[in-house]
Amino acid sequence: MTRFLRILTIITVLISFAARAAADDADATWAQAIGPWPWSFPRDHGSHPDFRTEWWYFTGNLIDEQGKRYGYQLTFFRQGIQPHPDTDNPWSVRDLFFAHFTITDVAEDRFDVADSISRAGPGLAAARSDGLEVWILDWSAAMHDSVISLKAAKAGMDLNLELRPAKPLVLHGQGGLSAKGPRPGQASYYTSFTDLETQGFIKPRNSLSRIAVRGVSWFDHEFGSNQLAPDQQGWDWFSLHLSDGRDLMIYLLRKTDGSLEPASSGTVVEANGTWQHLVQSDITVSVLDTWKSPHSGGRYPARWRITIPKAGVDLTIKPLRADQELNTQESIGLSYWEGAVSGVGQSQGKSVSCEGYVELTGYAGGMGGAF
């Protein structure tokens, strides 16, 4: 998924670290996402510090005991600043971490957002390299005995969830190598748990107490070192759970001339956990409606029809709430839309419903060429 590329905008924050003289070291190099990766788990759920960019991305659709619907996003990003920092300089920074946390409360028509940023350091932020454990202050994601625990709290919001995989891990693209463009290394290594049984507690900002919830989550993990090309405007990303047990991931990279990047692709995950790679020509996504943000002025797609003839998929989806735009002023300082969606349609000739998440970037200012 193309969210991998968004993290590179963290460069706008680095001005505050002007004292790090070694950051411009001409010998500084990062590993590139080129060729097969020697996957080993649970190790590869952890950090890959030889690569510049990495994130651990959780989204989910939840209900409470009364059947009220919620969505959440909790994402941790690691951005490498310099691969060989000056250990004698206290201002020298190897990695910067930031995170985004949202809760969508459908019944109350609320969308609450918090974000955070920190340099790596004892008690501040870090990510282990031998398995999944990443944190920024008191926000964390960790896996123990195949169970993922998520915790975050800020400004009246709270989240404490346990996620259990119901399907095997998926390797997107070609054996986990997911192309984002034509240039060597313009790619990421990309894995997902697309179906995670979820239970625990959330607290929207206006709630007086925590709410017991259950549902299904999605976990994306990507790492690489390259960036959005100058002719790429932004991307649309879809993660959907179908009621027949299938899961669907699509990412579409939009170019500045209005066309789609040929490297755009997707994955269909069957109910038994097997998966099939989709190329850009397999997928048609038609925008049926739009929504204009009163915050950023960006105009976003707000209803879609997705057709994938080779997979027997024909879905129409829409947001559970129109305004699910993030304005991440404390971290990357950009606006993008990411929110809970639902829909209906056909899957392999049978009627289905679906739920999931959609991410939209580059609609409130272009992304390509700046970084």
Buried (B, 14 or more C-beta within 10 A) or exposed (E): BBBBBBBBBBBBBBEEBEEBEBBEBEEBEBBBBBEEBEEEEEBBBBBBBBBBBBBBBBBBBBEBEEEBBBBBBBBBBBBBBBBEBBEEEEBBBBBBBBBBBBBBBBEBEBBBBBBBBBBBEEEEBBBBEEBBBBBBBEBBBBBEEEEBBBBBBBEEBBBBBBBBBBBBBBBBBEEBBBBBBEEEBBBBBBBBBBBBBBEBBBBBBEBEEBBEBEBBBBBBBBBBBBBBBEBBBBBBBBBBBBEBBBBBBBBBBBBBEEEBBBBBBBBBBBEEBEBEBBEBEBBEBEEEEEBEBEEBEBEBBBBBBBBBEEBBBBBBBBBBBBBBBBBBEBBBEBBBBBBBBBBBBBBEEEEBBBBBBBBBBBBBBBBBEEB
